[in-house]
């Protein structure tokens, strides 16, 4: 386990008198400065230092809350029920302002395509942008999300779900059954005049948190917020009710394994994926899931990626040349002339970024452990620019264990890219370069 990971575990589980400066720094880099401040008694010398962390989160949530409430109110007026869950909902309903960091806003809509299409049309009338309005009526290519919506000014991004968990490691029918059950048990909530739906407390812990960590895209890796969320959500039910509900859902082994690595009642947290993943995936298998995608799905994924691979080799070879030349990155990036086009749809973005990542690791096998952030960022930037997407090359620095570390990655003019899978870089690294600069 790395030092920062160990320090982050300590920041969440140790009593205030045992916290160290390394733990404080790890919590701040993970976006948990506000949460750490809430754990400290009044008069603790760190509370003043962490006040800015909490204030930043509170302000960010307020900016997100306004357009989200307006949209959900318009959906309710149009007869579209919305269930809100995960980070935004927890920040709003379970935490005090400035305590809970989150990225996107997750909502669950009824899965029928016409409802989703109508929801997108309402959103667009309010100035929101949809990444694929033309495709929401045929959701077959999606795992568990129907569309993504961006608020005016990029104040918020909504991930619109049709299922509560991706059908990656469980049959699609079971994903649909679990989602239907969550809807049946959900409760209506008056959110300051906006009617929304919230999960049953047992479902909020077992389905929206535990199931997604083990059976969803995280596939056995935990997030530090899981410890805090588990602690909050467990207060609204009982251990006996959770155990019975886990049995009812067919998640007995999954719930037991999760508690073995994340149990606030016992001060237990393990963030090392090399430890958590084997344990949690064995539980997944015992509860009827699969630890790998079906062969047909893997073959389909290969067929999906293949068209982007030849161009990715060209991008990665150019990136290797740029790294060898060295110097100011902008000199190399300016060679990447933008091609014709506009913002790419999520499937094309996914294919382009995945192909660049895989080919980068294929051509840099000895650097897999040390990291290949610069050639990967160069290759991804060049690929996106070639396709006309407004890519932005970003680099930054941070201090860990007395050492100065640097990192490079790619975003677009709207912010972090979902397919790049590094949404928290700006919290960890102080940005030193953006190219081209954002207006």
QUIQUI-V276174 format. One record per pair of residues at least 24 apart in sequence whose ideal C-beta (glycine too) atoms are under 10 Angstrom apart, sorted by the first residue. I is the first residue (numbers start at 1). GAP is how many residues later the second one is. D is the distance in Angstrom with one decimal. If there is no record, write none. Layout:
# QUIQUI-V276174
{{I;GAP;D} {I;GAP;D}}
This chain:
# QUIQUI-V276174
{{1;269;8.7} {1;270;7.8} {1;271;4.6} {1;272;9.9} {1;273;8.3} {1;274;8.0} {2;24;10.0} {2;269;9.6} {2;270;8.4} {2;398;8.6} {2;399;9.0} {3;397;7.3} {3;398;5.4} {4;25;7.3} {4;26;8.6} {4;267;9.8} {4;394;9.8} {4;396;5.6} {4;397;7.6} {4;424;9.4} {5;25;9.8} {5;219;9.1} {5;265;9.5} {5;266;5.2} {5;267;6.2} {5;268;9.5} {6;265;8.6} {6;266;8.7} {7;393;9.4} {7;394;9.2} {8;24;7.8} {8;216;5.6} {8;219;9.9} {8;261;9.0} {8;263;6.4} {9;215;7.9} {9;218;8.5} {9;259;9.7} {9;260;5.2} {9;261;7.4} {9;262;5.6} {9;263;8.7} {10;259;9.2} {11;24;8.8} {11;25;5.7} {11;28;8.5} {11;213;8.2} {12;24;8.0} {12;27;8.3} {12;212;6.0} {12;213;9.1} {12;214;9.6} {12;215;4.9} {12;216;6.8} {12;219;9.3} {12;250;10.0} {12;252;8.7} {12;255;9.2} {12;257;5.9} {12;259;9.0} {13;214;7.1} {13;251;8.1} {13;253;9.6} {13;254;4.9} {13;255;7.6} {13;256;5.2} {14;25;9.4} {14;253;8.3} {15;24;8.8} {15;252;9.1} {16;24;5.3} {16;25;6.2} {16;28;6.2} {16;30;8.6} {17;24;9.4} {17;27;9.5} {19;25;9.1} {19;27;7.7} {21;25;9.0} {22;378;9.2} {22;379;7.8} {22;380;10.0} {24;25;7.9} {24;26;7.8} {25;373;9.4} {25;374;7.9} {25;375;8.1} {25;376;9.6} {26;198;8.9} {26;374;8.6} {27;26;8.7} {27;197;8.1} {28;24;9.8} {28;25;6.1} {28;399;8.3} {28;400;9.5} {29;369;6.8} {29;370;9.4} {29;371;8.1} {29;395;8.6} {29;398;6.4} {29;399;4.9} {29;400;8.8} {30;71;8.0} {30;193;8.9} {30;194;5.4} {30;195;8.5} {30;241;9.8} {30;394;7.5} {30;397;7.2} {30;398;7.8} {31;25;9.5} {31;26;7.7} {31;69;9.3} {31;70;3.6} {31;71;8.8} {31;72;9.2} {31;193;8.8} {31;194;8.5} {31;393;6.5} {31;395;9.8} {31;396;4.7} {31;397;8.8} {32;25;9.5} {32;67;9.0} {32;68;8.9} {32;69;6.5} {32;192;6.2} {32;193;7.4} {32;195;9.9} {32;196;7.8} {32;395;9.5} {33;24;8.0} {33;65;9.1} {33;66;9.8} {33;68;8.7} {33;394;9.5} {34;24;7.7} {34;57;9.9} {34;61;8.6} {34;62;8.8} {34;63;8.6} {34;64;4.4} {34;65;4.8} {34;66;7.4} {34;67;7.2} {35;60;7.9} {35;61;10.0} {35;63;8.9} {35;64;5.2} {35;65;6.7} {35;66;7.6} {35;189;8.8} {35;190;7.9} {35;192;9.6} {35;193;5.7} {36;63;9.4} {36;192;9.9} {37;61;7.9} {37;62;7.9} {38;57;8.0} {38;58;6.7} {38;60;8.2} {38;61;5.0} {38;62;9.4} {38;190;9.1} {39;60;9.6} {39;189;9.2} {50;48;9.5} {51;47;8.8} {52;46;9.9} {53;45;7.6} {53;46;9.9} {53;48;9.1} {53;374;10.0} {54;42;8.7} {54;43;7.7} {54;44;3.3} {54;45;6.9} {55;42;9.0} {55;43;6.2} {56;42;7.7} {56;45;9.5} {57;34;8.0} {57;38;9.4} {57;40;7.6} {57;41;4.5} {57;42;7.1} {57;43;7.3} {57;44;5.8} {57;45;9.0} {58;33;9.4} {58;38;8.7} {58;39;4.0} {58;40;3.7} {58;41;8.6} {59;38;9.1} {59;39;8.4} {60;31;9.6} {60;38;9.1} {60;41;8.5} {60;42;9.1} {60;95;9.4} {60;96;9.8} {61;26;9.9} {61;27;7.8} {61;30;5.6} {61;31;7.5} {61;34;9.4} {61;36;6.6} {61;37;7.7} {61;38;9.6} {61;39;8.1} {61;40;9.2} {61;41;8.2} {62;35;7.9} {62;36;10.0} {63;88;9.3} {63;90;8.9} {63;92;5.3} {63;93;7.8} {64;24;6.8} {64;27;8.9} {64;28;9.6} {64;38;8.6} {64;40;9.5} {64;41;6.7} {64;87;7.9} {64;91;6.1} {64;92;4.4} {64;93;9.1} {64;94;10.0} {65;26;9.0} {65;27;7.1} {65;40;9.3} {65;90;9.4} {65;91;8.4} {65;126;9.8} {65;127;9.7} {66;85;8.8} {66;89;7.3} {66;90;8.7} {67;38;9.5} {67;56;10.0} {67;59;8.0} {67;60;8.6} {67;61;7.8} {67;82;9.9} {67;83;9.8} {67;84;4.0} {67;85;6.8} {67;86;8.3} {67;88;5.1} {67;89;5.5} {67;91;9.4} {68;24;9.1} {68;37;5.6} {68;39;8.6} {68;81;9.9} {68;83;7.4} {68;87;8.6} {68;88;5.5} {68;90;7.2} {68;123;9.9} {68;126;9.3} {68;128;10.0} {69;122;7.2} {69;123;7.5} {69;124;8.6} {69;125;5.5} {69;127;9.3} {70;56;6.5} {70;57;9.7} {70;58;9.6} {70;81;8.8} {70;82;10.0} {70;124;8.7} {71;34;9.5} {71;36;9.1} {71;48;8.9} {71;51;7.6} {71;52;5.8} {71;55;6.0} {71;56;9.7} {71;57;6.5} {71;78;7.7} {71;80;7.5} {71;85;8.6} {71;87;7.4} {71;123;9.5} {72;33;9.6} {72;35;7.6} {72;86;9.3} {72;119;7.6} {72;122;5.4} {72;123;8.5} {72;124;5.9} {73;53;9.9} {73;118;8.9} {73;119;9.9} {73;120;7.5} {73;121;4.6} {73;122;8.4} {73;123;9.3} {74;45;9.2} {74;48;5.2} {74;49;7.9} {74;51;7.8} {74;52;6.1} {74;54;9.8} {74;120;9.5} {75;32;8.9} {75;34;8.2} {75;40;9.7} {75;43;8.9} {75;44;5.8} {75;47;6.0} {75;48;8.1} {75;51;10.0} {75;119;9.2} {75;120;9.6} {75;121;9.2} {76;115;9.6} {76;117;9.7} {76;118;6.3} {76;119;5.0} {76;120;7.5} {77;45;8.6} {77;117;9.7} {77;118;9.6} {78;37;9.6} {78;40;6.6} {78;41;7.8} {78;43;9.1} {78;44;5.4} {78;47;10.0} {79;36;9.1} {79;39;8.8} {80;29;6.7} {80;30;7.8} {80;35;6.1} {80;36;9.0} {80;38;6.6} {80;39;5.2} {80;42;7.3} {81;27;9.2} {81;28;7.6} {81;29;6.7} {81;34;8.9} {81;102;8.5} {81;105;9.0} {81;107;8.7} {81;114;8.2} {81;115;8.2} {81;116;5.9} {82;25;5.3} {82;26;7.4} {82;27;6.3} {82;28;9.4} {82;37;8.2} {82;76;9.7} {82;78;9.2} {82;109;9.9} {82;112;9.1} {82;113;8.7} {82;114;5.5} {82;115;6.5} {83;24;6.7} {83;25;4.1} {83;26;7.9} {83;27;9.4} {83;78;8.7} {83;81;9.0} {83;96;9.7} {83;99;7.6} {83;100;7.0} {83;103;5.7} {83;104;9.8} {83;105;9.9} {83;106;9.7} {83;113;7.1} {83;114;4.0} {83;115;6.9} {83;116;6.8} {83;125;9.6} {84;24;7.8} {84;74;9.7} {84;105;8.8} {84;107;8.2} {84;112;5.5} {84;113;7.4} {84;114;6.8} {84;115;9.0} {85;76;8.5} {85;79;7.9} {85;97;8.7} {85;101;9.4} {85;112;9.2} {85;113;7.4} {85;114;5.6} {85;118;8.8} {85;119;6.7} {85;122;8.7} {85;123;4.6} {85;124;9.1} {85;127;9.7} {86;73;8.7} {86;75;9.4} {86;113;9.9} {86;118;9.2} {86;122;5.9} {86;123;8.1} {86;126;8.1} {86;139;9.7} {86;143;9.0} {87;136;9.8} {87;138;7.3} {87;142;8.6} {88;68;8.3} {88;70;9.1} {89;100;9.7} {89;102;9.6} {89;107;8.6} {89;109;6.8} {89;110;8.6} {89;115;8.5} {89;119;8.7} {90;114;8.3} {90;118;9.1} {90;119;9.2} {90;135;8.4} {90;138;8.9} {90;139;6.0} {90;142;7.2} {90;143;8.1} {92;99;7.7} {92;100;9.8} {92;104;9.8} {92;106;9.8} {93;96;7.9} {93;98;8.4} {93;103;9.8} {93;105;6.9} {93;111;9.6} {93;139;9.5} {94;110;8.9} {94;134;9.3} {94;135;7.6} {94;137;9.9} {94;138;4.7} {94;139;7.2} {94;141;9.1} {94;142;8.7} {95;133;8.2} {95;134;9.2} {95;137;7.1} {99;129;8.3} {99;133;9.7} {100;125;7.2} {100;128;7.4} {100;129;8.1} {100;132;8.9} {101;123;9.7} {101;124;7.2} {101;323;8.6} {101;326;7.8} {102;123;8.1} {103;54;8.0} {103;56;9.2} {103;312;9.7} {103;313;7.9} {103;315;9.4} {103;320;5.2} {103;321;7.7} {104;44;7.9} {104;45;9.8} {104;46;9.8} {104;52;7.8} {104;53;4.6} {104;54;7.0} {104;55;5.0} {104;312;9.6} {104;314;8.2} {104;319;8.3} {105;44;8.9} {105;46;9.1} {105;51;5.6} {105;52;6.7} {105;53;5.0} {105;54;7.1} {105;55;9.6} {106;39;9.1} {106;51;10.0} {106;52;7.8} {106;53;5.1} {106;54;8.6} {106;55;6.4} {106;58;9.7} {106;102;8.2} {106;106;9.7} {107;42;9.0} {107;51;5.8} {107;52;7.3} {107;53;5.8} {107;54;6.7} {107;89;8.7} {107;90;9.6} {108;36;9.5} {108;37;9.9} {108;38;9.9} {108;51;9.7} {108;52;8.0} {108;53;4.7} {108;54;7.6} {108;55;8.2} {108;56;6.6} {108;71;7.3} {108;74;7.6} {108;75;7.8} {108;78;8.8} {108;89;8.0} {108;91;8.8} {108;100;9.1} {109;37;6.9} {109;38;9.4} {109;49;9.9} {109;51;5.8} {109;52;7.3} {109;53;6.8} {110;52;8.0} {110;69;9.8} {110;73;7.9} {111;28;7.6} {111;33;9.7} {111;35;7.6} {111;50;8.9} {111;51;3.9} {111;52;7.1} {111;65;7.5} {111;68;7.4} {111;69;9.0} {111;72;9.6} {112;25;9.9} {112;27;9.4} {112;50;8.8} {113;24;4.4} {113;25;6.9} {113;26;5.9} {113;33;7.9} {113;49;9.0} {115;31;9.2} {115;47;9.6} {116;26;10.0} {116;30;4.4} {116;31;6.6} {116;44;6.7} {116;46;7.1} {117;29;8.9} {117;30;9.0} {119;27;8.5} {119;28;8.4} {119;30;8.6} {119;39;9.6} {119;41;7.1} {120;26;8.3} {120;27;5.9} {120;29;7.1} {120;40;8.1} {123;24;8.9} {123;26;5.1} {123;27;9.3} {123;28;8.8} {123;35;7.9} {123;37;9.0} {124;25;8.6} {126;25;8.5} {126;26;7.8} {127;24;7.6} {127;25;4.1} {127;26;8.8} {128;24;6.9} {128;27;10.0} {128;28;8.9} {128;29;9.6} {128;30;7.8} {129;25;9.0} {129;28;9.6} {129;214;8.5} {129;285;8.6} {130;28;9.5} {130;30;8.9} {131;26;9.6} {131;212;7.6} {131;213;8.9} {131;214;6.1} {131;215;5.3} {131;216;9.5} {131;218;8.7} {131;287;9.6} {132;213;5.3} {132;214;6.6} {132;215;8.1} {134;211;8.9} {135;210;7.6} {135;211;9.3} {135;212;8.5} {136;24;8.5} {136;26;9.6} {139;24;10.0} {141;159;9.9} {141;163;9.0} {141;205;9.4} {141;206;6.5} {142;24;9.1} {142;25;9.7} {142;204;9.0} {142;205;9.3} {143;24;6.0} {143;25;6.4} {143;29;9.2} {143;32;8.8} {143;73;9.2} {143;74;8.2} {143;154;9.7} {144;24;8.6} {144;28;9.7} {144;31;6.9} {144;35;8.6} {144;68;9.5} {144;72;8.0} {144;73;8.9} {145;201;8.8} {145;273;9.8} {147;199;8.7} {148;198;6.7} {148;270;7.5} {150;193;10.0} {150;264;6.3} {150;265;8.9} {154;259;8.7} {154;260;5.3} {154;261;6.0} {157;257;8.1} {157;258;7.8} {157;259;9.4} {157;261;8.7} {159;259;8.5} {161;47;10.0} {163;53;10.0} {164;35;8.6} {164;39;8.3} {164;43;5.4} {164;44;6.5} {164;47;7.2} {164;48;7.7} {164;52;9.0} {165;42;7.2} {165;43;8.7} {165;46;5.2} {165;47;5.6} {165;48;10.0} {165;49;9.4} {165;50;5.6} {165;51;4.9} {165;52;9.0} {166;46;8.3} {166;49;8.1} {166;50;5.3} {166;51;5.8} {166;53;9.9} {167;48;9.4} {167;49;9.7} {167;126;9.6} {167;127;9.8} {167;130;9.0} {168;47;7.5} {168;48;6.8} {168;49;6.7} {168;51;7.7} {168;121;9.2} {168;122;8.8} {168;124;9.4} {168;125;6.0} {168;126;9.5} {168;129;8.0} {169;45;8.5} {169;46;5.3} {169;47;7.9} {169;48;9.5} {169;50;7.1} {169;51;9.8} {169;112;8.5} {169;115;6.3} {169;116;9.2} {169;120;4.9} {169;121;5.2} {169;122;6.7} {169;123;7.6} {169;124;7.1} {169;125;9.4} {170;41;9.0} {170;45;5.6} {170;46;9.4} {170;80;9.8} {170;114;8.2} {170;117;8.9} {170;118;7.3} {170;119;4.8} {170;120;7.2} {171;117;8.5} {171;118;8.9} {171;119;8.7} {171;123;9.1} {174;41;9.3} {174;75;10.0} {174;76;8.2} {174;114;7.7} {174;115;8.5} {175;36;9.6} {175;40;8.7} {175;41;9.7} {177;72;9.6} {177;73;9.7} {178;25;8.9} {178;28;9.8} {178;29;6.3} {178;33;7.3} {178;37;9.3} {178;71;6.9} {178;72;8.9} {178;73;9.2} {179;28;8.6} {181;26;8.3} {181;67;8.8} {181;68;7.5} {182;24;9.9} {182;25;5.7} {182;26;8.0} {182;29;10.0} {182;67;9.7} {185;60;9.4} {199;34;9.6} {200;36;9.5} {200;37;8.7} {200;45;8.4} {201;32;6.3} {201;33;8.8} {201;34;8.8} {201;35;4.0} {201;36;4.7} {201;37;9.9} {201;40;8.5} {201;41;9.1} {201;44;9.6} {202;31;8.8} {202;34;8.7} {202;35;5.4} {202;36;9.5} {202;39;6.0} {202;40;6.0} {202;42;8.7} {202;43;4.2} {202;44;8.4} {202;46;9.0} {202;47;8.8} {203;30;9.9} {203;34;10.0} {203;42;7.7} {203;46;8.5} {204;25;8.7} {204;28;9.6} {204;29;5.5} {204;32;8.1} {204;33;9.1} {205;24;7.9} {205;25;6.6} {205;27;9.3} {205;28;4.2} {205;29;6.7} {205;31;8.6} {205;32;7.3} {205;37;6.7} {205;40;8.9} {205;41;9.5} {205;50;9.0} {205;53;9.4} {206;27;9.3} {206;31;9.7} {206;36;6.8} {206;39;6.1} {206;40;5.8} {206;42;9.6} {206;43;6.3} {206;45;6.1} {206;48;8.4} {206;49;6.4} {206;52;8.9} {207;38;9.3} {207;42;7.3} {207;44;8.5} {208;25;9.1} {209;24;7.1} {209;49;8.5} {209;53;9.3} {210;32;9.7} {210;36;8.4} {210;39;9.8} {210;41;7.2} {210;44;6.4} {210;45;6.3} {210;47;9.2} {210;48;4.8} {210;49;9.1} {210;52;8.7} {210;70;9.3} {211;35;10.0} {211;38;8.1} {211;40;6.7} {211;43;7.1} {211;44;9.3} {211;47;9.3} {211;73;9.6} {211;76;9.8} {211;78;9.6} {213;41;9.2} {213;45;7.1} {213;48;9.7} {213;49;8.5} {213;63;8.7} {213;67;7.3} {214;37;8.5} {214;39;9.7} {214;40;5.2} {214;41;9.3} {214;43;7.4} {214;44;6.7} {214;62;9.2} {214;63;9.4} {214;65;9.7} {214;66;4.7} {214;67;7.5} {214;69;6.7} {214;70;5.4} {214;73;8.8} {214;75;7.9} {215;36;8.7} {215;39;7.3} {215;65;9.1} {215;66;9.6} {215;68;9.7} {215;69;5.9} {215;72;8.5} {215;74;5.5} {215;75;9.5} {217;204;9.4} {218;55;9.0} {218;58;9.7} {218;59;9.4} {218;62;9.4} {219;54;9.1} {219;58;7.0} {219;61;8.3} {219;62;7.3} {219;65;8.6} {219;72;8.4} {219;73;9.8} {220;37;9.2} {220;38;10.0} {220;41;9.4} {220;53;6.8} {220;55;9.8} {220;56;5.7} {220;57;3.5} {220;58;7.6} {220;59;7.7} {220;60;4.1} {220;61;5.1} {220;62;9.4} {220;63;9.1} {220;64;7.6} {220;71;8.9} {221;50;8.4} {221;51;9.4} {221;52;4.3} {221;53;9.7} {221;55;6.4} {221;56;6.2} {221;59;8.5} {222;36;8.4} {222;39;6.5} {222;40;5.9} {222;47;7.8} {222;48;7.2} {222;49;5.7} {222;50;9.0} {222;51;7.7} {222;53;9.7} {222;54;5.5} {222;55;9.4} {222;58;8.4} {223;39;9.6} {223;48;8.1} {223;201;10.0} {224;38;9.8} {224;45;7.9} {224;47;6.3} {226;32;8.5} {226;35;9.2} {226;36;5.3} {226;38;9.6} {226;43;8.1} {226;45;8.9} {227;34;9.9} {227;35;5.7} {227;36;8.7} {227;37;5.8} {227;40;9.3} {227;41;8.7} {227;42;4.8} {227;43;9.9} {227;44;8.8} {228;36;7.9} {228;41;9.9} {229;33;9.4} {229;35;9.4} {230;28;8.4} {230;29;8.7} {230;32;5.9} {230;33;7.4} {230;34;5.5} {230;35;8.9} {230;39;9.3} {231;31;9.7} {231;32;9.4} {231;33;3.8} {231;34;8.1} {232;32;8.9} {233;31;9.9} {234;29;9.2} {234;30;7.0} {234;31;7.1} {235;29;9.9} {239;26;8.1} {246;41;9.2} {249;38;8.9} {250;37;5.7} {250;38;6.3} {250;39;9.5} {251;32;8.5} {251;33;9.3} {251;36;5.6} {251;37;9.4} {251;38;9.5} {252;31;8.7} {252;34;8.3} {252;35;6.8} {253;27;9.5} {253;29;7.8} {253;30;4.0} {253;31;7.9} {253;32;8.4} {253;33;4.0} {253;34;4.9} {253;35;9.4} {253;36;9.7} {254;26;7.3} {254;27;9.9} {254;28;9.9} {254;29;4.7} {254;30;6.2} {254;31;9.9} {254;32;8.0} {254;33;5.1} {254;34;9.8} {254;35;8.0} {255;28;8.2} {255;32;9.0} {256;27;6.9} {256;30;9.5} {256;31;9.9} {257;24;8.9} {257;25;7.2} {257;26;3.6} {257;27;8.3} {257;29;8.6} {257;30;9.3} {258;25;7.7} {301;50;9.9} {301;53;9.0} {304;43;7.8} {304;46;8.4} {304;47;6.2} {304;50;8.9} {304;51;10.0} {305;45;8.9} {305;46;5.8} {305;47;9.6} {305;49;6.0} {305;50;5.7} {305;53;7.5} {306;45;9.2} {306;49;8.7} {307;41;9.8} {307;44;7.2} {307;45;10.0} {307;48;8.6} {308;40;8.5} {308;42;9.5} {308;43;4.7} {308;44;5.6} {308;45;9.1} {308;46;7.7} {308;47;3.8} {308;48;8.1} {308;50;9.6} {308;51;9.2} {308;75;7.9} {308;79;9.7} {309;42;9.4} {309;45;9.8} {309;46;5.4} {309;47;9.8} {309;49;8.0} {309;50;6.7} {309;53;9.7} {310;45;9.1} {310;49;9.6} {311;41;8.3} {311;44;7.6} {311;45;9.1} {311;48;9.5} {311;71;9.5} {311;72;6.7} {311;75;7.4} {311;76;8.9} {312;39;9.5} {312;40;7.8} {312;41;9.6} {312;42;8.9} {312;43;3.9} {312;44;5.2} {312;45;8.8} {312;46;7.5} {312;47;4.3} {312;48;8.2} {312;50;9.4} {312;51;9.9} {312;67;7.0} {312;68;9.4} {312;70;9.8} {312;71;6.6} {313;42;9.0} {313;43;9.9} {313;46;5.7} {313;49;8.9} {313;50;8.0} {313;66;9.5} {314;45;9.4} {314;65;9.0} {314;68;8.5} {314;69;8.9} {314;72;9.1} {315;37;9.1} {315;40;8.6} {315;41;6.0} {315;44;7.7} {315;45;8.8} {315;60;9.6} {315;61;10.0} {315;63;7.9} {315;64;4.2} {315;65;7.7} {315;66;8.7} {315;67;4.7} {315;68;4.7} {315;69;9.5} {315;70;9.8} {315;71;7.6} {316;39;9.2} {316;40;6.7} {316;41;9.6} {316;42;9.5} {316;43;4.7} {316;44;5.2} {316;45;9.5} {316;46;8.1} {316;47;5.5} {316;48;8.4} {316;56;9.5} {316;59;6.7} {316;60;8.3} {316;62;8.5} {316;63;4.6} {316;64;9.6} {316;66;9.0} {316;67;9.1} {317;42;9.0} {317;46;7.5} {317;58;9.7} {317;62;8.7} {318;57;9.5} {318;60;7.3} {318;61;7.2} {318;64;6.0} {318;65;9.8} {319;37;8.5} {319;40;9.7} {319;41;7.2} {319;44;9.2} {319;45;9.6} {319;53;9.1} {319;55;7.8} {319;56;4.2} {319;57;7.5} {319;58;8.0} {319;59;3.6} {319;60;4.1} {319;61;8.6} {319;62;8.5} {319;63;6.9} {319;64;9.6} {320;40;8.9} {320;43;6.9} {320;44;7.8} {320;52;9.7} {320;54;10.0} {320;55;5.8} {320;58;8.5} {320;59;8.6} {321;54;9.7} {321;57;9.2} {322;52;8.4} {322;53;7.9} {322;56;5.2} {322;57;9.2} {322;59;10.0} {322;60;8.8} {323;41;9.6} {323;49;9.1} {323;51;5.7} {323;52;5.3} {323;55;6.9} {324;51;9.9} {328;105;9.1} {328;107;9.6} {329;45;8.0} {329;48;8.7} {329;49;7.8} {329;52;9.4} {329;64;6.6} {329;66;7.0} {329;79;7.7} {329;104;6.7} {329;106;6.8} {330;63;8.3} {330;103;7.6} {330;105;5.1} {330;106;8.7} {332;46;6.8} {332;49;9.3} {332;50;9.0} {332;61;9.3} {332;103;9.8} {333;44;9.6} {333;45;7.7} {333;48;6.3} {333;49;8.3} {333;52;8.4} {333;58;9.2} {333;59;9.8} {333;60;5.4} {333;100;9.7} {333;102;5.2} {333;103;8.1} {334;101;8.2} {334;102;9.0} {335;47;8.3} {335;50;9.7} {336;42;8.7} {336;45;6.2} {336;46;4.6} {336;47;9.0} {336;48;8.8} {336;49;4.3} {336;50;7.1} {336;55;8.2} {336;57;9.0} {336;99;10.0} {337;45;9.8} {337;48;7.0} {337;49;8.2} {338;46;9.2} {338;47;5.1} {338;48;8.0} {338;49;9.0} {338;50;6.1} {338;51;8.5} {338;52;8.0} {338;53;8.7} {338;98;9.8} {339;45;9.4} {339;46;6.8} {339;47;4.9} {339;48;5.8} {339;49;4.7} {339;50;8.8} {340;47;9.0} {340;48;5.5} {341;43;10.0} {341;44;10.0} {341;45;9.2} {341;46;5.7} {341;47;2.4} {341;48;7.0} {341;49;9.9} {342;45;9.7} {342;46;6.1} {342;47;7.9} {342;48;8.6} {343;45;8.4} {343;46;6.2} {343;47;7.0} {343;69;7.6} {343;70;8.8} {343;71;8.0} {344;40;7.4} {344;43;6.0} {344;44;7.6} {344;45;4.7} {344;46;9.7} {344;47;9.9} {344;68;9.0} {344;73;9.9} {344;75;9.7} {346;71;9.7} {346;72;7.2} {346;73;7.4} {347;72;9.5} {348;36;9.8} {348;39;7.2} {348;41;8.5} {348;71;9.6} {349;34;10.0} {349;35;7.9} {349;38;9.0} {349;40;7.2} {349;63;8.7} {349;68;6.6} {349;69;7.7} {349;70;5.0} {349;71;8.9} {350;67;9.5} {350;68;8.1} {350;69;4.6} {350;70;10.0} {351;32;9.9} {351;68;8.5} {352;27;10.0} {352;28;7.6} {352;31;5.1} {352;32;6.4} {352;34;9.1} {352;35;6.5} {352;37;8.0} {352;39;10.0} {352;65;9.9} {352;67;7.8} {353;26;9.6} {353;27;5.7} {353;30;7.7} {353;31;7.9} {353;57;8.0} {353;64;6.7} {353;65;9.1} {353;66;4.1} {353;67;5.6} {353;68;8.3} {354;26;10.0} {354;65;6.7} {354;66;9.7} {354;67;9.4} {355;24;9.2} {355;25;9.5} {355;28;7.6} {356;24;4.6} {356;25;9.1} {356;26;8.5} {356;27;5.3} {356;28;8.8} {356;54;9.0} {356;63;9.8} {356;64;9.4} {357;62;9.0} {357;63;8.3} {357;64;8.5} {359;24;9.9} {371;34;9.8} {371;36;8.1} {371;37;9.8} {372;36;9.9} {373;33;8.3} {373;34;5.3} {373;35;4.8} {373;36;6.6} {373;37;10.0} {373;49;9.0} {373;52;9.7} {374;32;8.8} {374;33;8.8} {374;34;4.9} {374;35;9.6} {375;33;9.1} {376;32;8.1} {376;33;8.1} {376;34;8.2} {376;44;9.1} {377;30;8.8} {377;31;4.2} {377;32;5.4} {377;33;5.1} {377;34;9.9} {377;43;9.0} {377;45;9.9} {378;30;8.0} {378;32;8.8} {379;31;9.1} {380;28;9.9} {380;29;8.3} {380;30;4.4} {380;31;10.0} {380;37;8.5} {380;39;9.2} {380;40;6.9} {381;27;9.4} {381;28;9.6} {381;29;5.2} {381;30;9.8} {381;54;8.5} {382;28;9.7} {383;27;9.2} {384;26;6.9} {384;27;10.0} {384;28;7.2} {384;33;8.6} {384;36;9.9} {385;25;9.9} {385;51;10.0} {389;24;9.2} {389;28;9.2} {390;24;8.0} {390;46;8.7} {390;48;9.8} {391;26;8.6} {391;44;9.5} {391;45;9.0} {392;25;9.5} {392;42;5.9} {392;43;7.0} {392;44;6.7} {392;45;8.5} {392;46;6.7} {393;40;7.3} {393;41;7.3} {393;42;4.7} {393;43;8.3} {394;28;9.9} {394;31;7.2} {394;32;8.0} {394;35;8.5} {394;37;6.0} {394;38;8.9} {394;39;6.8} {394;40;5.4} {394;41;8.0} {394;44;9.8} {395;30;9.6} {395;34;7.9} {395;36;7.4} {395;37;5.7} {395;38;4.6} {395;39;8.4} {395;40;8.8} {396;29;6.8} {396;30;7.5} {396;32;7.9} {396;33;3.1} {396;34;5.3} {396;35;4.5} {396;36;5.5} {396;37;7.8} {396;38;9.5} {397;31;9.9} {397;32;6.0} {397;33;5.7} {397;34;8.7} {397;35;5.9} {398;27;9.6} {398;29;9.7} {398;30;5.6} {398;31;4.8} {398;32;6.5} {399;31;9.3} {400;28;9.1} {405;24;8.0} {406;26;8.1} {408;24;9.9} {408;25;8.4} {411;27;9.1} {412;26;10.0} {413;25;6.4} {413;26;8.5} {414;24;9.9}}
